[in-house]
């Protein structure tokens, strides 16, 4: 899903961990890193100390990360200098 949303190039600028590299399914285990993080839903986003689980609108991810790009509003509490 991550690759569908952002494209393969996003892995160059975003940290990405595949919890089920061989595909999810009955009897398949997630990677130790994901299990240790206590993940229960996918995708899970770790942004600026916040954890967002499940599908998120791009606007929610942009606000959580403080991203400001063309066509986005300035996040609350952040000034452009």
Secondary structure as the mmCIF struct_conf table of DSSP 4:
data_model
#
loop_
_struct_conf.conf_type_id
_struct_conf.id
_struct_conf.beg_label_comp_id
_struct_conf.beg_label_asym_id
_struct_conf.beg_label_seq_id
_struct_conf.end_label_comp_id
_struct_conf.end_label_asym_id
_struct_conf.end_label_seq_id
HELX_RH_AL_P HELX_RH_AL_P1 UNK A 2 UNK A 6
HELX_RH_3T_P HELX_RH_3T_P1 UNK A 8 UNK A 12
TURN_TY1_P TURN_TY1_P1 UNK A 13 UNK A 13
BEND BEND1 UNK A 14 UNK A 14
BEND BEND2 UNK A 19 UNK A 19
TURN_TY1_P TURN_TY1_P2 UNK A 21 UNK A 22
TURN_TY1_P TURN_TY1_P3 UNK A 26 UNK A 27
HELX_LH_PP_P HELX_LH_PP_P1 UNK A 28 UNK A 31
HELX_RH_AL_P HELX_RH_AL_P2 UNK A 32 UNK A 36
TURN_TY1_P TURN_TY1_P4 UNK A 37 UNK A 38
BEND BEND3 UNK A 41 UNK A 43
STRN STRN1 UNK A 44 UNK A 47
TURN_TY1_P TURN_TY1_P5 UNK A 48 UNK A 49
STRN STRN2 UNK A 50 UNK A 53
BEND BEND4 UNK A 54 UNK A 54
HELX_RH_AL_P HELX_RH_AL_P3 UNK A 58 UNK A 65
TURN_TY1_P TURN_TY1_P6 UNK A 66 UNK A 66
TURN_TY1_P TURN_TY1_P7 UNK A 70 UNK A 71
HELX_LH_PP_P HELX_LH_PP_P2 UNK A 73 UNK A 75
TURN_TY1_P TURN_TY1_P8 UNK A 76 UNK A 77
#
